[in-house]
Amino acid sequence: MVALSGVYSRHMKRALDLAISIPLSVIAVPLALAIAAAIKAEDRGPVFFRQRRVGRNGVEFTITKFRSMPCGTPHLESAIAGELEVTRVGRLIRRVSLDEIPQVLSVIAGDMSLVGPRPPIPQQVPLIQMRKENGSLSLKPGLTGLAQVEGYDGMSESVKSGWDAVYLNRLSLAMDLRILVRTVAYIFRKPPSY
């Protein structure tokens, strides 16, 4: 277990998470209701998809997303899951990452941060081990992260963990703000085939 040092990582990062995620969760309510209604209208299945993920220091927690795949889709890592069938509503909400909206509640609860390594599923043992070795497993997982804005899709696990280590070593308010801004830009430049 790595103890994070620095005033920002120990005190201000959590304050930033709450300062952004609490108002965002309120503002997003009408959009979330519309997404939920669209998912229900398409196939009557559950609105949410829940999955166990590995968080800070290897502690597992449950993430919640809006369901973008047909009912009964197996729980797989995102690189493989992206190759599976996606519903019509799912294609739309994944195109601009609206399926991630419920995870804002995980930020408020303290299981996640706005910025950090994306949380892997427990079966991604090599990635978890690499993060443990480079110290980045000591970070709270994030809604977005440095690896995401550097082109996460298609990255090998060693490259992902490498970006996680870079983030750990450069962790600061300026870095988090840059990643948040780049995330917004990245969402809107995703190719239509996503």
Backbone hydrogen bonds, N-H to C=O, Kabsch-Sander energy under -0.5 kcal/mol:
donor,donor_aa,acceptor,acceptor_aa,energy
4,L,2,V,-0.6
10,R,6,G,-1.9
11,H,7,V,-2.3
12,M,7,V,-1.4
13,K,8,Y,-3.0
15,A,11,H,-1.2
16,L,12,M,-2.6
17,D,13,K,-2.4
18,L,14,R,-2.3
19,A,15,A,-2.6
20,I,16,L,-1.8
21,S,17,D,-2.9
22,I,18,L,-1.9
24,L,20,I,-1.9
25,S,21,S,-2.4
26,V,22,I,-1.4
27,I,23,P,-2.7
28,A,24,L,-2.2
29,V,26,V,-1.2
32,A,28,A,-3.1
33,L,29,V,-2.5
34,A,30,P,-1.9
35,I,31,L,-2.5
36,A,32,A,-2.6
37,A,33,L,-2.3
38,A,34,A,-2.1
39,I,35,I,-2.5
40,K,36,A,-2.3
41,A,37,A,-2.4
42,E,38,A,-1.7
43,D,39,I,-1.7
44,R,40,K,-1.8
49,F,65,K,-3.0
51,Q,63,I,-1.9
53,R,61,F,-3.2
54,V,120,P,-3.0
55,G,53,R,-0.6
55,G,59,V,-2.8
57,N,137,L,-3.9
58,G,55,G,-1.9
59,V,56,R,-1.8
61,F,53,R,-2.2
63,I,51,Q,-2.8
63,I,61,F,-0.5
65,K,49,F,-2.5
66,F,99,D,-2.2
67,R,47,V,-3.1
73,T,70,P,-1.4
76,L,74,P,-0.8
80,I,77,E,-0.9
81,A,77,E,-3.0
82,G,78,S,-2.0
83,E,80,I,-1.9
84,L,81,A,-1.8
87,T,68,S,-2.3
91,R,87,T,-2.5
92,L,88,R,-1.6
93,I,89,V,-2.6
94,R,90,G,-2.4
95,R,91,R,-1.4
96,V,92,L,-0.9
97,S,94,R,-1.2
98,L,93,I,-2.7
99,D,93,I,-0.9
100,E,97,S,-1.3
101,I,98,L,-1.4
103,Q,100,E,-2.1
104,V,101,I,-2.1
105,L,102,P,-1.5
107,V,103,Q,-1.4
108,I,104,V,-2.2
109,A,105,L,-2.2
110,G,106,S,-0.8
110,G,107,V,-0.6
111,D,106,S,-1.7
112,M,106,S,-1.6
113,S,141,P,-2.9
116,G,144,T,-2.5
124,Q,121,I,-2.3
125,V,123,Q,-1.9
128,I,124,Q,-2.2
129,Q,125,V,-2.8
130,M,126,P,-2.5
131,R,127,L,-2.4
132,K,128,I,-2.1
133,E,129,Q,-2.4
134,N,130,M,-2.2
135,G,131,R,-0.8
135,G,132,K,-0.5
136,S,131,R,-0.6
137,L,131,R,-1.7
138,S,135,G,-1.7
139,L,136,S,-1.4
142,G,117,P,-1.8
143,L,113,S,-1.4
144,T,114,L,-1.7
149,V,145,G,-1.8
150,E,146,L,-1.1
151,G,148,Q,-1.4
152,Y,148,Q,-0.8
155,M,152,Y,-2.4
160,K,156,S,-2.4
161,S,157,E,-2.6
162,G,158,S,-1.6
163,W,159,V,-2.2
164,D,160,K,-2.1
165,A,161,S,-2.0
166,V,162,G,-2.0
167,Y,163,W,-2.5
168,L,164,D,-2.4
169,N,165,A,-2.2
170,R,166,V,-1.4
171,L,167,Y,-0.6
171,L,168,L,-0.7
176,D,172,S,-2.4
177,L,173,L,-2.6
178,R,174,A,-2.3
179,I,175,M,-2.4
180,L,176,D,-2.4
181,V,177,L,-2.3
182,R,178,R,-2.7
183,T,179,I,-2.2
184,V,180,L,-1.7
185,A,181,V,-1.8
186,Y,182,R,-2.6
187,I,183,T,-2.6
188,F,184,V,-1.5
189,R,185,A,-0.6
189,R,186,Y,-0.8
190,K,186,Y,-0.6
190,K,187,I,-0.8
194,Y,191,P,-2.0
